[in-house]
Amino acid sequence: MPYYNTNNMNVFLEELSKEYKEDIILLVCDGAIWHKSKTLKIPQNIKITHIPPYTPEMNPIEQIWKQIRQMGFKNEVFRTLNEVVDRLCDTINLLTKDMVKSITRREWIKYIF
C-alpha cells in the first residue's frame, strides 16, 4: 500500500478476513489514528486490541527497526535517499527467519490475551 490511512486499513482488514474466513483473528495494533478511526470497518472474524501508548517493548516492529539500525545504519552518513533505501533493502534481506523470531518472540504475550 502506498500510504497508511483508514481506507487502506479497511482494505487490509477485508482481505485478511477473506483469507482466513474460517478463523477468528486477534489483531494487536498500536495507536495509529487509522487503527482507531470511527470509520474503520472491522469484519466479524477480526478482533482488534491496542497496545498501551509509549510501550515500544510491546510492539515487535520496534525491535526489528532497532536490529536494522544496528546492522546497517550505525555511524553511517548517506549522501542520497537512494543510498538509504538501498542500504535498508540490503539490511532487511540479511534478516533471517530465525533472527526475526528471536527478536520478536514474546513469552509473556500468552498471559495477556
C-alpha positions as CSV (number, residue, x, y, z in Angstrom):
1,M,0.0,0.0,0.0
2,P,1.4,3.4,-0.9
3,Y,0.4,5.1,2.4
4,Y,-1.5,4.4,5.6
5,N,-5.0,5.7,6.2
6,T,-8.4,4.3,7.3
7,N,-9.4,3.4,3.7
8,N,-6.3,1.3,3.2
9,M,-6.7,-0.3,6.7
10,N,-10.2,-1.2,5.7
11,V,-8.9,-2.9,2.5
12,F,-6.3,-4.8,4.6
13,L,-8.9,-6.0,7.1
14,E,-11.3,-7.1,4.4
15,E,-8.6,-9.1,2.6
16,L,-7.3,-10.6,5.9
17,S,-10.8,-11.6,6.8
18,K,-11.4,-13.3,3.4
19,E,-8.1,-15.1,3.5
20,Y,-8.8,-16.5,7.0
21,K,-12.6,-16.7,6.8
22,E,-12.8,-19.8,9.0
23,D,-10.6,-18.3,11.8
24,I,-11.0,-15.7,14.5
25,I,-8.1,-13.2,14.2
26,L,-6.8,-11.2,17.1
27,L,-5.0,-8.2,15.6
28,V,-2.8,-6.3,18.1
29,C,-2.4,-2.7,16.9
30,D,-0.5,0.4,18.0
31,G,-2.2,3.8,18.5
32,A,-2.1,4.9,14.9
33,I,-5.1,7.0,14.0
34,W,-6.2,4.6,11.3
35,H,-6.3,1.8,13.8
36,K,-8.8,3.6,15.9
37,S,-10.9,5.5,13.3
38,K,-14.6,5.6,13.7
39,T,-14.9,4.7,10.0
40,L,-12.9,1.6,10.5
41,K,-14.8,-1.4,9.2
42,I,-13.9,-4.4,11.3
43,P,-15.1,-7.8,9.9
44,Q,-16.9,-10.2,12.2
45,N,-14.0,-12.6,12.4
46,I,-11.4,-10.0,13.4
47,K,-11.0,-8.6,16.9
48,I,-8.7,-5.6,17.4
49,T,-6.9,-4.8,20.7
50,H,-4.4,-1.9,21.1
51,I,-1.1,-1.8,22.9
52,P,-0.8,0.9,25.5
53,P,0.9,4.2,24.3
54,Y,4.6,4.6,24.8
55,T,5.3,0.9,25.1
56,P,7.8,0.1,22.3
57,E,8.7,-3.2,24.1
58,M,5.2,-4.4,23.3
59,N,5.5,-3.6,19.6
60,P,7.7,-6.2,17.9
61,I,8.4,-4.0,14.9
62,E,10.3,-1.6,17.2
63,Q,12.8,-4.3,18.0
64,I,13.1,-5.1,14.3
65,W,13.9,-1.5,13.5
66,K,16.4,-1.5,16.3
67,Q,18.2,-4.5,14.8
68,I,18.1,-2.9,11.3
69,R,19.7,0.2,12.7
70,Q,22.4,-1.8,14.4
71,M,23.1,-3.9,11.4
72,G,23.1,-1.3,8.6
73,F,22.9,2.2,9.9
74,K,25.3,2.5,12.8
75,N,27.6,5.5,12.4
76,E,26.7,6.0,8.7
77,V,26.2,9.1,6.7
78,F,24.4,8.8,3.4
79,R,24.6,11.3,0.5
80,T,21.3,10.4,-1.1
81,L,17.9,9.0,-0.3
82,N,18.6,6.2,-2.8
83,E,21.6,5.2,-0.7
84,V,19.4,4.9,2.3
85,V,16.8,2.9,0.5
86,D,19.4,0.6,-0.9
87,R,21.0,0.0,2.5
88,L,17.6,-0.6,4.1
89,C,16.7,-3.2,1.4
90,D,20.1,-4.9,1.8
91,T,19.8,-4.9,5.6
92,I,16.3,-6.3,5.6
93,N,17.4,-9.1,3.2
94,L,20.1,-10.0,5.8
95,L,17.4,-10.7,8.4
96,T,16.7,-14.4,8.6
97,K,13.5,-16.0,9.7
98,D,15.2,-17.3,12.9
99,M,16.6,-13.8,13.7
100,V,13.1,-12.2,13.3
101,K,11.6,-14.9,15.5
102,S,14.2,-14.4,18.2
103,I,13.8,-10.7,18.2
104,T,10.0,-10.6,18.2
105,R,9.2,-13.6,20.4
106,R,7.3,-12.6,23.5
107,E,6.7,-15.4,26.0
108,W,4.6,-13.1,28.2
109,I,2.1,-12.5,25.4
110,K,0.1,-15.7,26.2
111,Y,-0.7,-14.3,29.6
112,I,-2.2,-11.0,28.3
113,F,-4.7,-12.4,25.8
